[in-house]
Amino acid sequence: MKRLPREAVCLGLLAALLGLAGCGGQPAPALTGDADTLGASPPLPTLLKTHVVTLSDTIGNRSVNAYTHLTQAANYIEDAFGAQGYTVTRQTFTAGGKSVRNVIANKRGRNPSLPIVLIGAHYDSYYAPGADDNASGVAAMLGLARRLSGKTTPGSVRFVAFVNEEDPWWGTNKMGSLVCARAARAAGENLRVMLNLDMVGYYPGGRHYLLVGSNVRSSATGERVKRLLGQSTTFALRSMDRSDPAIRWSDHWAFWQEGYQALYLAGPSWDHDQNIHSPADTWEKLSYANMAELVRGLDTVVFGLWQGQPAAAHELALWPGTLVGVN
């Protein structure tokens, strides 16, 4: 893949987001409504495609072993959040003798005492362009961040782009999401739920469904998310089989380990994409219309997760230890 300096890598982003933010890192002007119906430029599917193409084709394989590309991807994501008016922070640690980072953007809610909704997606790839796995999840997260940038949410929203989800880091203390989840637990943070977007762009053969994976502790929230997506999208909603070991193989697992509620959201690629972890995982195979529909549905989900909080307070108690597996 192409090796470009940061300025060139971000050229497509800056063109795509022209007019969404002021100069000098100032926040974007507040919008009063749906950014996708107010003449926002570019339209959401085009924006999502720009993110996926830049990460998977312009940058390419993103891993500690392709460190220049990994750094370019982190820089690109930081710039994307910044262009939407977010203040970006880094959660930095060392893996394989190199400095790596999670990229974090926070949106303060009307009532900061409410539990945080965390939206996460990993930006590394496994010796592959990684368009669906997982430029698609990062693009959806960035698209949702744009939609929410001009809205006031009841509680706070945290967006995190995770490093090191792929092997050899999965399940180790160098896995970005595990670093993040442990830091949240150590700080005593109250998370409503972590929503993990991983492989949300590939819909082969006209398949139009979404999969939601949960452990037992997260199951009630998973059903709520399915209802909210069912009300706001045309997707069929299915639950992942908890007996399938693959249900653990992504960043939500790290939050399960720390006792937080977390859900895995994926498209049909979870059980149909033979291109994953191969050079064939490329941007032109994805459906940006379907990705845009998911992002719009997630907008509804985020607001709906705070509804009825007093009645759901039992779901929010901090778990006083480590939770292993899906029970």
C-alpha positions as CSV (number, residue, x, y, z in Angstrom):
1,M,0.0,0.0,0.0
2,K,1.0,3.6,-0.4
3,R,3.3,5.2,2.2
4,L,2.4,8.8,2.6
5,P,3.3,11.5,5.1
6,R,0.6,12.6,7.5
7,E,-0.3,15.7,5.5
8,A,-1.0,13.6,2.4
9,V,-2.8,10.9,4.4
10,C,-5.2,13.5,5.8
11,L,-5.8,15.4,2.5
12,G,-8.9,13.3,1.7
13,L,-10.3,13.9,5.2
14,L,-9.8,17.6,5.1
15,A,-11.5,17.9,1.7
16,A,-14.3,15.6,2.9
17,L,-14.9,17.6,6.1
18,L,-14.5,21.1,4.6
19,G,-16.7,23.5,6.4
20,L,-17.4,21.2,9.4
21,A,-14.9,22.9,11.8
22,G,-13.4,26.4,12.2
23,C,-9.7,27.3,12.2
24,G,-7.3,26.8,15.0
25,G,-9.0,23.7,16.4
26,Q,-12.2,25.6,17.3
27,P,-15.3,23.5,17.7
28,A,-17.6,23.1,14.8
29,P,-20.7,25.3,14.8
30,A,-23.6,23.7,16.7
31,L,-26.4,22.2,14.5
32,T,-30.0,22.1,15.5
33,G,-31.2,18.9,14.0
34,D,-30.0,16.0,11.9
35,A,-26.7,16.8,10.3
36,D,-27.5,14.6,7.3
37,T,-30.7,16.6,6.5
38,L,-29.2,20.0,7.0
39,G,-27.1,20.0,3.9
40,A,-24.0,18.7,5.6
41,S,-21.1,18.1,3.2
42,P,-20.3,15.4,2.3
43,P,-23.4,13.1,2.6
44,L,-22.9,10.4,5.2
45,P,-22.3,7.5,2.8
46,T,-19.6,9.5,1.0
47,L,-18.0,10.4,4.3
48,L,-17.9,6.8,5.4
49,K,-16.4,5.7,2.1
50,T,-13.7,8.4,2.5
51,H,-12.7,7.1,5.9
52,V,-12.6,3.5,4.7
53,V,-10.7,4.2,1.6
54,T,-8.1,6.3,3.4
55,L,-7.6,3.8,6.2
56,S,-7.6,0.6,4.1
57,D,-6.2,1.7,0.7
58,T,-4.2,5.0,1.2
59,I,-2.7,3.8,4.5
60,G,-3.1,0.1,4.2
61,N,-2.0,-2.6,6.7
62,R,-2.0,-1.1,10.2
63,S,-0.1,-2.9,12.9
64,V,2.9,-2.7,15.2
65,N,4.7,-4.6,12.4
66,A,3.6,-1.9,10.0
67,Y,4.3,0.9,12.4
68,T,4.4,3.8,10.0
69,H,0.9,2.9,8.8
70,L,-0.4,2.3,12.3
71,T,0.8,5.8,13.3
72,Q,-0.7,7.3,10.2
73,A,-4.1,5.7,11.0
74,A,-4.0,7.1,14.6
75,N,-3.1,10.5,13.3
76,Y,-5.9,10.4,10.8
77,I,-8.5,9.5,13.4
78,E,-7.3,12.2,15.7
79,D,-7.7,14.7,12.9
80,A,-11.1,13.5,12.1
81,F,-12.4,13.9,15.6
82,G,-10.7,17.3,15.8
83,A,-12.4,18.5,12.6
84,Q,-15.7,17.7,14.2
85,G,-14.9,19.9,17.2
86,Y,-13.9,17.2,19.7
87,T,-11.0,17.5,22.1
88,V,-8.8,14.4,21.6
89,T,-6.7,12.6,24.1
90,R,-4.3,9.7,23.8
91,Q,-4.0,6.6,26.0
92,T,-0.4,5.7,25.2
93,F,1.5,2.5,26.1
94,T,4.3,0.3,24.7
95,A,3.8,-2.8,22.6
96,G,6.6,-4.6,20.9
97,G,9.1,-1.9,22.0
98,K,7.1,0.8,20.3
99,S,4.7,3.5,21.5
100,V,1.1,2.8,20.5
101,R,-2.1,4.6,21.5
102,N,-5.8,4.5,21.8
103,V,-7.5,7.6,20.5
104,I,-10.2,9.0,22.7
105,A,-12.8,11.8,22.1
106,N,-15.3,12.7,24.8
107,K,-18.7,14.4,24.4
108,R,-20.0,15.9,27.7
109,G,-23.7,15.3,28.2
110,R,-26.4,17.5,29.8
111,N,-26.1,15.4,33.0
112,P,-22.6,14.2,33.5
113,S,-23.7,12.2,36.5
114,L,-25.4,9.7,34.2
115,P,-23.3,6.7,33.2
116,I,-21.2,7.0,30.0
117,V,-22.0,5.4,26.7
118,L,-18.8,4.2,25.1
119,I,-18.6,3.7,21.4
120,G,-15.5,1.7,20.3
121,A,-13.8,0.3,17.2
122,H,-10.3,-1.0,16.6
123,Y,-8.2,0.6,13.9
124,D,-5.4,-1.9,13.5
125,S,-5.6,-4.7,10.9
126,Y,-4.1,-8.2,10.5
127,Y,-1.6,-8.2,7.6
128,A,-4.4,-6.9,5.3
129,P,-6.0,-3.7,4.0
130,G,-8.6,-4.3,6.7
131,A,-11.5,-2.4,5.0
132,D,-14.3,-4.3,6.7
133,D,-12.0,-5.5,9.6
134,N,-12.0,-2.8,10.8
135,A,-11.9,0.4,8.9
136,S,-15.7,0.0,8.6
137,G,-16.1,0.1,12.4
138,V,-13.9,3.2,12.7
139,A,-15.7,4.9,9.9
140,A,-19.1,4.2,11.5
141,M,-17.8,5.6,14.8
142,L,-16.5,8.7,13.1
143,G,-19.8,9.1,11.3
144,L,-21.7,8.8,14.5
145,A,-19.4,11.4,16.1
146,R,-20.3,13.8,13.3
147,R,-24.0,13.3,13.8
148,L,-23.7,13.8,17.6
149,S,-21.3,16.8,17.4
150,G,-24.1,19.4,17.2
151,K,-26.6,17.6,19.5
152,T,-26.9,17.6,23.3
153,T,-27.0,14.1,24.7
154,P,-28.6,13.3,28.1
155,G,-25.3,11.7,29.4
156,S,-21.8,11.8,28.1
157,V,-20.5,9.8,25.1
158,R,-17.0,8.5,24.8
159,F,-15.5,7.5,21.4
160,V,-12.4,5.3,21.5
161,A,-10.4,4.0,18.6
162,F,-8.5,1.0,19.9
163,V,-5.1,-0.2,18.9
164,N,-3.9,-3.9,19.0
165,E,-7.2,-5.8,18.8
166,E,-5.6,-8.3,16.3
167,D,-3.2,-11.1,17.1
168,P,-0.6,-11.3,18.6
169,W,-2.1,-8.8,21.0
170,W,-5.6,-10.0,21.5
171,G,-6.2,-11.2,25.1
172,T,-2.9,-9.8,26.3
173,N,-2.2,-6.7,28.5
174,K,-1.1,-5.0,25.3
175,M,-4.6,-5.1,23.8
176,G,-5.8,-1.5,23.5
177,S,-9.3,-2.2,24.7
178,L,-8.1,-4.1,27.7
179,V,-5.8,-1.2,28.6
180,C,-8.8,1.1,28.3
181,A,-11.2,-1.1,30.3
182,R,-8.8,-1.6,33.1
183,A,-8.1,2.2,33.3
184,A,-11.9,2.8,33.5
185,R,-12.3,0.3,36.2
186,A,-9.3,1.7,38.2
187,A,-10.8,5.2,38.0
188,G,-14.2,3.9,39.1
189,E,-16.0,5.0,36.0
190,N,-19.6,4.1,35.5
191,L,-20.3,3.0,31.9
192,R,-23.8,2.4,30.8
193,V,-22.5,0.1,28.1
194,M,-19.6,-0.3,25.6
195,L,-20.8,-0.7,22.0
196,N,-18.2,-2.4,19.9
197,L,-18.4,-1.8,16.1
198,D,-16.4,-4.4,14.3
199,M,-16.9,-5.6,10.7
200,V,-20.1,-3.5,9.9
201,G,-19.6,-2.8,6.2
202,Y,-20.0,-6.1,4.2
203,Y,-23.5,-7.2,3.2
204,P,-23.0,-10.0,0.6
205,G,-25.8,-11.3,-1.6
206,G,-28.3,-8.7,-0.5
207,R,-28.1,-9.8,3.1
208,H,-29.5,-7.0,5.3
209,Y,-29.2,-7.9,8.9
210,L,-27.2,-7.0,12.0
211,L,-25.8,-9.2,14.7
212,V,-25.7,-8.2,18.4
213,G,-23.6,-10.2,20.8
214,S,-23.8,-10.1,24.5
215,N,-22.9,-12.0,27.6
216,V,-25.5,-12.7,30.3
217,R,-24.8,-9.5,32.2
218,S,-25.3,-7.4,29.1
219,S,-28.3,-9.3,27.7
220,A,-31.1,-6.9,28.8
221,T,-29.2,-4.0,27.3
222,G,-28.6,-6.1,24.1
223,E,-32.4,-6.6,23.8
224,R,-32.9,-2.8,24.3
225,V,-30.4,-2.0,21.5
226,K,-32.0,-4.5,19.2
227,R,-35.4,-2.9,19.8
228,L,-34.0,0.6,19.2
229,L,-32.3,-0.5,16.0
230,G,-35.5,-2.3,14.9
231,Q,-37.4,0.9,15.4
232,S,-35.0,3.2,13.5
233,T,-33.6,1.0,10.7
234,T,-34.8,-1.7,8.2
235,F,-32.2,-4.2,9.3
236,A,-33.2,-7.6,10.6
237,L,-31.7,-8.0,14.1
238,R,-30.2,-11.3,15.3
239,S,-28.4,-12.4,18.4
240,M,-25.0,-14.0,18.3
241,D,-24.8,-17.5,19.7
242,R,-23.1,-17.3,23.1
243,S,-21.8,-20.8,22.7
244,D,-19.7,-19.7,19.6
245,P,-16.1,-19.0,20.8
246,A,-15.9,-16.2,18.2
247,I,-18.3,-14.1,20.2
248,R,-15.3,-13.2,22.4
249,W,-12.9,-12.3,19.7
250,S,-13.1,-8.5,19.7
251,D,-12.9,-5.5,21.9
252,H,-16.1,-5.9,23.9
253,W,-14.5,-8.9,25.5
254,A,-12.1,-6.6,27.3
255,F,-14.9,-4.8,29.0
256,W,-16.6,-8.0,29.9
257,Q,-13.4,-8.9,31.7
258,E,-13.7,-5.8,33.8
259,G,-17.4,-6.4,34.6
260,Y,-18.8,-3.8,32.3
261,Q,-21.8,-4.3,30.1
262,A,-20.6,-4.5,26.5
263,L,-22.2,-5.5,23.1
264,Y,-20.7,-6.7,19.9
265,L,-22.3,-5.1,16.8
266,A,-21.4,-6.7,13.4
267,G,-22.9,-7.1,10.0
268,P,-23.2,-10.4,8.0
269,S,-19.5,-10.5,7.5
270,W,-19.2,-12.0,11.0
271,D,-20.3,-15.3,9.5
272,H,-20.1,-14.8,5.7
273,D,-17.0,-12.7,4.9
274,Q,-14.2,-14.9,3.6
275,N,-12.1,-11.9,2.8
276,I,-11.2,-11.1,6.5
277,H,-7.5,-11.2,7.3
278,S,-6.6,-11.4,3.6
279,P,-5.6,-9.0,0.8
280,A,-9.2,-9.3,-0.5
281,D,-10.6,-7.2,2.4
282,T,-10.9,-4.1,0.3
283,W,-13.0,-1.0,0.3
284,E,-15.1,-1.6,-2.9
285,K,-16.8,-4.6,-1.4
286,L,-18.5,-2.6,1.3
287,S,-22.0,-1.1,1.3
288,Y,-21.8,2.5,2.4
289,A,-25.5,2.9,2.2
290,N,-26.0,0.1,4.7
291,M,-23.2,1.6,6.9
292,A,-25.0,4.9,6.8
293,E,-28.3,3.3,7.9
294,L,-26.5,1.7,10.8
295,V,-24.9,5.0,11.9
296,R,-28.3,6.7,11.8
297,G,-29.7,3.9,13.9
298,L,-26.9,4.2,16.4
299,D,-27.9,7.8,16.8
300,T,-31.3,6.6,18.1
301,V,-29.6,3.9,20.2
302,V,-27.4,6.4,22.0
303,F,-30.3,8.5,23.1
304,G,-32.5,5.5,23.9
305,L,-29.9,4.0,26.2
306,W,-30.5,6.6,28.9
307,Q,-34.3,6.3,28.8
308,G,-35.7,4.8,32.0
309,Q,-32.4,5.0,33.8
310,P,-33.9,4.8,37.4
311,A,-35.7,1.6,36.5
312,A,-32.5,0.2,35.0
313,A,-30.2,1.2,37.9
314,H,-29.6,-2.4,38.8
315,E,-27.9,-2.8,35.5
316,L,-25.4,-0.1,36.3
317,A,-23.8,-1.4,39.5
318,L,-20.0,-1.7,39.3
319,W,-18.9,-5.4,39.3
320,P,-16.4,-5.8,42.1
321,G,-14.1,-8.2,40.3
322,T,-13.1,-9.9,37.1
323,L,-15.8,-11.4,34.9
324,V,-14.5,-14.2,32.6
325,G,-16.1,-15.5,29.5
326,V,-19.8,-14.8,28.6
327,N,-21.5,-15.7,31.9
